[in-house]
């Protein structure tokens, strides 16, 4: 389904990002996996065991590192035509307990990282007049609020970024967002138990949402089958908040 595509995935070394990278490879795409954790990138490479996986250590919160990455991609992977802004952090804290540096960390990674990568990617595609696609990883927290207000606002910001970039990058780049409910990854361990119970009590589908499930939707949005979707949010929440 993705055999002609080369896709950049941030936060690709663990959780949802790792599953997205692996599924993209399974669908025939080449993957440019970006992550801050070099050891986990090596683990991803061993797991994938694919000549179509290319790993880059990069901290998405730093503009100069994003710029350096795209300069390298211009030299080595000028045909990259997909971007998944997946990198994110969740501290699971009350806004009353956040310290200044923690606020900066969440907003820098979750918002600025996506802005930087979208800017560099979008500029490249518009200059080349090439068709491309961006998928932003938001969250149900961005739609319905979060017990962690800083995380919630960061994921809400990605929904605005999605719509604006869809307009700014048209007609060359489609831009959509995915907003999952709780996903069975290590990050979920930080969610308070009362919040988990509240989410589950609203679900109409009993099976837990997995990283694999989320990746299926991302694969669809990256593919030509989603060619008429842009500026949209795919709310993967097992029927939460319908009532």
C-alpha positions in Angstrom: 0.0 0.0 0.0 2.9 2.4 0.7 5.5 0.8 -1.6 6.5 4.1 -3.3 6.7 6.2 -0.1 9.5 7.3 2.2 8.1 8.4 5.6 9.6 10.3 8.4 8.4 9.2 11.9 9.3 11.1 15.0 9.4 9.3 18.4 9.8 6.2 16.4 11.8 4.1 18.9 9.0 3.1 21.2 5.3 2.9 21.7 3.0 4.0 19.0 5.8 5.5 16.9 7.7 2.1 16.9 4.5 0.3 15.7 3.9 2.9 13.0 7.5 2.5 11.8 7.2 -1.3 11.7 3.9 -1.3 9.9 5.1 1.3 7.3 8.0 -1.1 6.6 5.6 -4.0 6.3 3.5 -2.0 3.8 6.6 -1.6 1.6 7.6 2.0 2.6 11.0 3.2 3.5 11.1 4.8 7.0 13.3 7.6 8.4 13.0 6.9 12.1 13.8 9.8 14.4 14.2 9.6 18.2 16.2 11.0 21.0 16.9 7.6 22.5 19.8 6.1 20.4 19.7 2.8 22.2 16.1 2.2 21.4 16.7 3.2 17.8 19.3 0.4 17.6 16.7 -1.9 19.1 14.2 -0.8 16.4 16.8 -1.5 13.7 17.4 -5.0 15.1 13.7 -5.7 15.3 12.9 -4.4 11.8 16.0 -6.0 10.2 15.2 -4.0 7.0 17.4 -2.1 4.5 14.6 0.3 4.2 14.9 1.7 7.7 17.1 4.7 8.3 17.6 5.9 11.9 18.5 9.4 13.1 19.1 10.6 16.6 17.4 14.0 17.0 15.7 16.0 19.8 12.6 17.4 18.1 12.4 20.3 20.6 15.5 22.0 19.3 15.1 24.0 16.1 18.7 23.6 15.1 18.6 19.8 15.3 15.4 19.8 13.2 17.2 22.0 10.7 20.3 19.8 10.6 18.1 16.7 10.1 16.3 18.1 7.1 19.6 19.3 5.6 20.8 15.7 5.9 17.6 14.4 4.4 18.0 16.8 1.5 21.3 15.1 0.8 20.4 11.5 1.6 16.6 11.2 1.3 15.3 14.0 -1.0 12.4 11.8 -2.0 10.8 11.6 1.5 7.1 12.4 1.0 5.5 11.5 4.3 5.8 12.8 7.9 4.3 11.4 11.1 4.6 13.9 14.0 4.4 11.4 16.8 7.1 12.4 19.3 5.5 13.5 22.6 5.9 13.3 26.4 3.3 13.0 29.1 4.1 13.7 32.8 0.7 12.9 34.2 0.7 15.8 36.7 -1.8 18.3 37.9 -1.2 21.8 36.5 -0.7 22.9 40.2 2.4 20.8 40.5 4.1 21.7 37.2 7.5 23.4 37.4 8.5 25.9 34.7 11.0 23.6 33.1 8.5 20.8 32.9 6.0 23.1 31.2 8.7 24.0 28.7 9.6 20.4 28.1 6.0 19.3 27.3 5.2 22.2 25.1 8.6 22.2 23.3 8.4 18.5 22.4 4.6 18.1 21.8 4.0 21.4 20.0 7.2 23.0 18.8 8.6 19.7 17.6 5.6 19.2 15.4 5.7 22.8 14.2 9.4 22.6 13.3 9.1 19.3 11.4 5.9 20.5 9.6 7.6 23.7 8.6 10.7 22.1 7.1 8.7 19.3 5.5 6.0 21.5 4.1 8.5 24.0 2.7 10.4 21.2 0.9 7.2 19.8 -0.7 5.9 23.1 -1.8 9.2 24.1 -3.4 9.4 20.8 -5.2 5.6 20.9 -6.0 5.4 17.3 -4.8 2.5 15.5 -3.3 3.0 14.5 0.4 1.2 13.8 3.6 1.5 14.7 7.3 -0.2 12.8 10.1 -0.1 14.5 13.6 -0.5 12.4 16.7 -3.0 14.2 18.9 -5.1 12.6 21.7 -8.6 12.4 23.1 -7.1 14.8 25.7 -6.9 17.4 23.0 -10.6 17.0 22.3 -12.2 16.3 25.7 -9.6 17.7 28.2 -7.1 16.0 30.4 -6.3 15.6 34.1 -2.9 16.8 32.9 -3.8 20.3 31.6 -0.4 21.0 30.0 -0.5 17.8 28.1 -4.1 18.4 27.1 -3.4 21.9 25.8 -0.4 20.5 23.8 -2.6 17.9 22.1 -5.4 20.5 21.4 -2.8 22.7 19.8 -1.9 19.9 17.3 -5.5 20.0 16.1 -5.2 23.6 15.2 -1.8 23.0 13.6 -3.4 20.2 11.5 -6.1 22.5 10.1 -3.9 25.4 9.5 -1.2 23.4 7.7 -3.8 21.6 5.6 -4.7 25.1 4.3 -1.2 26.4 4.1 0.2 23.4 2.3 -2.6 22.7 -0.2 -2.8 21.4 -2.8 0.4 19.5 -2.4 0.3 18.2 1.2 -2.6 16.5 2.9 -2.5 17.0 6.7 -4.6 15.0 9.2 -4.6 14.2 12.9 -5.2 11.0 14.9 -6.7 11.4 18.4 -6.6 8.1 20.2 -8.1 7.4 23.6 -5.8 5.6 26.1 -3.4 3.3 24.3 -1.8 0.3 26.0 1.8 1.6 26.1 4.2 2.5 28.8 2.9 6.1 28.8 -0.5 4.8 30.1 1.2 3.9 33.4 1.3 7.7 34.2 -2.4 8.1 33.9 -4.2 8.2 37.2 -6.4 5.2 38.0 -9.5 7.2 38.4 -9.0 8.7 34.9 -8.5 5.3 33.4 -11.8 4.1 35.0 -13.6 7.2 33.7 -12.4 6.7 30.1 -13.3 3.0 30.2 -16.8 3.7 31.6 -17.6 5.7 28.4 -16.3 3.2 25.9 -18.7 1.3 23.7 -16.0 -1.1 22.5 -14.7 -3.4 25.2 -11.3 -4.3 23.7 -8.4 -2.1 24.8 -6.9 0.2 22.1 -3.4 -0.9 21.1 -0.5 0.8 19.4 -1.1 -1.6 16.5 -4.7 -0.3 16.2 -3.6 3.3 16.1 -0.9 2.5 13.5 -3.6 1.0 11.2 -5.3 4.3 11.0 -2.0 6.2 10.4 -1.2 3.8 7.6 -4.6 4.5 6.0 -4.0 8.3 6.2 -0.6 8.0 4.7 -1.9 6.0 1.8 -3.6 7.0 -1.5 -6.9 5.5 -0.1 -7.1 8.7 2.1 -6.4 11.1 -0.8 -9.6 13.1 -0.1 -9.0 13.6 3.6 -7.2 16.7 4.8 -7.6 18.9 7.8 -9.5 16.1 9.5 -9.2 14.5 12.9 -9.6 10.7 13.3 -11.0 10.2 16.8 -10.1 6.6 17.8 -11.9 6.4 21.1 -14.0 3.2 21.1 -17.2 5.2 21.2 -16.2 7.5 24.1 -18.1 10.7 24.6 -21.0 10.0 22.3 -23.3 10.6 25.3 
